[in-house]
Amino acid sequence: MNGNPDFPAGPLFGTLSRHWWVVLLFGLFAVAFGVLALMAPVRTAAVLAMWLGVMAIVEGVVALASAVGGSAPVSRGWAVFYALVSIAFGVLAILNPLATASVLLLFLAAWLVVGGIYRIVFAIRVRRHIRGEWLLVLSGLLAVALGVMFALNPLGGLMVTSLWIGAMALVYGVLQVVVAFRLRRLGRTAV
């Protein structure tokens, strides 16, 4: 019987407690990535763009294979078109990752500006029906400001985004490490 009332004994708990080291491994990788991202944010953005490129190439090759094999879920023409666009994007992302990341950040900037304006308009239209509409206006103004800042300085935006990703990966990794050791300890007390 389980000696810890916080976690019931069962097949899932047994599997988790026996494989606590997998959770620890994910946590350590996340911590390492977080530290590297905080130390070299521009390089991190480039590496992320390159990985995106690799994924796009793989997806493009798979889509092309399914088009040639006749098993594509869409028409053969659309499948080939999608495959070629994916492969082209992937190659560009690998050859020039910082430019790719900057362009993607510009799309994010445009989305933030449009979304911010939408929030402001929405808040004005529903102000008679809700309280605290000023919070929607404020969030819209902040989104517009962030979008404009990203558009004016994409490299700075890449650095800030990479720093945030690194900080979140670091926090995630530390939490995973803590959970791994708790699983290990709980697995020992369950025996």
Disulfide bonds with the S-S distance in Angstrom:
none
